[in-house]
Amino acid sequence: MITAQNLHKELTVGEVAARSGVAVTALHFYETKGLIKSHRNQGNQRRYPREVLRRVALIKIAQRLGIALAEIGEALKALPDNRAPTAADWKVMSAQWSQDLDQRIKQLTLMRDRLNGCIGCGCLSMQACPLRNFGDVLGERGTGAQLLESGPDPE
């Protein structure tokens, strides 16, 4: 049963871990990165406000989207420490990340579409392949997987 007293009860690190599904070590890591905050009680034990549960949920969702912890931290810095993130807060954060996500989706789609063509012939030779990289012209573009960029294929 939820009571007014329970709503203001602070949580131990174990309670936060159990409720959020995040390991205690991850919570400590998040804290060292400034993503969540706790304070120490008289027995020198960490205590978290209940609002930390929503912050941890937000962190986990953002991580599943592929958002770097540094970016998540920057977004969380804009929020007040004394309340849980709201739907409006999430809307602002997700708008910031949407363009990056769209670009990554575009790159992943391009990679998927070109995956079979890149080594599908079985030769596995990026330098000598007459269809994809004749004469190693892609080497002139620089290091890395040049065909994964959105530019035109070599002729």
C-alpha positions in Angstrom: 0.0 0.0 0.0 1.3 3.4 -1.0 1.1 6.0 1.8 2.2 9.6 2.0 5.1 8.4 4.1 6.2 5.9 1.4 6.1 8.6 -1.2 8.7 10.7 0.6 10.8 7.7 1.7 14.3 7.7 0.4 15.6 4.5 -1.3 18.7 2.5 -0.7 21.0 1.6 -3.6 19.6 -1.9 -3.4 16.0 -0.7 -3.6 16.8 1.4 -6.6 18.6 -1.5 -8.3 15.7 -3.8 -7.6 13.0 -1.4 -8.7 14.9 -0.2 -11.8 16.5 -3.4 -12.9 19.9 -1.8 -13.1 22.9 -3.2 -11.3 24.2 -1.5 -8.2 27.5 -1.0 -9.9 25.8 0.7 -12.8 24.0 3.1 -10.4 27.4 3.9 -8.8 28.8 4.5 -12.3 25.8 6.8 -13.2 26.5 8.7 -10.0 30.2 9.2 -10.7 29.2 10.6 -14.1 26.7 13.0 -12.5 23.6 11.4 -14.1 22.0 10.7 -10.7 22.6 11.9 -7.2 22.4 10.5 -3.7 23.4 11.7 -0.3 24.8 9.9 2.7 22.8 9.2 5.8 24.2 9.2 9.3 25.4 5.6 8.8 27.3 6.8 5.7 25.0 4.8 3.4 23.7 6.1 0.1 20.1 7.3 0.0 18.3 8.3 -3.2 15.2 10.3 -3.6 12.3 8.4 -5.3 12.7 10.7 -8.3 15.9 8.8 -9.2 13.8 5.9 -10.5 12.4 8.1 -13.3 15.9 9.4 -14.1 17.3 5.9 -14.3 14.4 4.8 -16.6 15.2 7.8 -18.9 18.9 6.9 -18.9 18.1 3.3 -19.9 15.7 4.3 -22.6 18.2 6.7 -24.1 21.0 4.1 -23.9 18.8 1.6 -25.8 18.4 4.3 -28.5 22.1 4.4 -28.8 22.5 7.9 -27.1 26.0 8.3 -25.5 26.1 8.7 -21.7 27.8 12.1 -22.3 24.8 13.3 -24.3 22.4 11.9 -21.7 24.3 13.7 -19.0 24.1 17.0 -20.9 20.4 16.7 -21.3 19.9 15.8 -17.6 21.9 18.9 -16.6 19.0 21.0 -17.8 16.6 19.4 -15.4 16.1 20.4 -11.8 17.6 17.9 -9.3 14.6 17.9 -7.0 12.0 16.4 -9.3 11.5 13.5 -11.7 11.7 14.2 -15.4 8.3 14.9 -16.9 6.8 14.0 -20.3 7.5 17.6 -21.3 11.2 17.1 -20.3 11.3 13.9 -22.4 9.8 15.7 -25.4 12.6 18.3 -25.3 15.3 15.7 -25.0 13.9 13.4 -27.7 13.6 16.4 -30.1 17.3 17.0 -29.5 18.2 13.4 -30.3 15.8 12.8 -33.2 18.1 14.3 -35.9 21.0 12.2 -34.7 18.8 9.1 -34.6 17.5 9.8 -38.2 21.1 10.1 -39.4 22.1 6.8 -37.8 19.0 5.1 -39.2 20.0 6.4 -42.7 23.5 5.1 -42.2 22.3 1.7 -40.9 19.9 1.3 -43.8 22.7 2.1 -46.3 24.9 -0.4 -44.6 22.2 -3.1 -44.7 21.4 -2.4 -48.3 25.1 -2.5 -49.4 26.2 -5.3 -47.1 25.6 -8.1 -49.6 27.1 -6.2 -52.5 30.2 -5.3 -50.7 31.5 -8.8 -50.1 28.7 -10.9 -51.6 30.8 -12.1 -54.5 33.0 -14.0 -52.0 36.3 -12.6 -53.1 36.7 -10.6 -49.9 39.3 -8.4 -51.6 38.5 -4.7 -51.1 41.6 -3.7 -53.1 41.1 -5.8 -56.2 37.4 -6.2 -56.5 36.5 -5.1 -60.0 32.9 -4.4 -59.2 33.1 -2.4 -56.0 36.6 -0.9 -55.6 38.5 -1.3 -58.9 42.1 -0.2 -58.5 41.5 0.7 -54.8 40.0 4.1 -55.7 38.3 4.2 -52.4 41.7 4.3 -50.7 42.1 7.8 -52.0 39.1 8.9 -50.1 40.7 8.1 -46.8 40.7 5.4 -44.1 37.7 3.3 -43.1 34.7 1.9 -44.8 34.2 4.5 -47.5 31.2 2.8 -49.2 29.2 3.2 -46.1 29.1 6.9 -46.5 26.2 8.4 -48.5 28.4 9.5 -51.5 28.3 7.9 -54.9 29.9 4.5 -55.5 33.2 4.4 -57.4 32.9 3.8 -61.2 
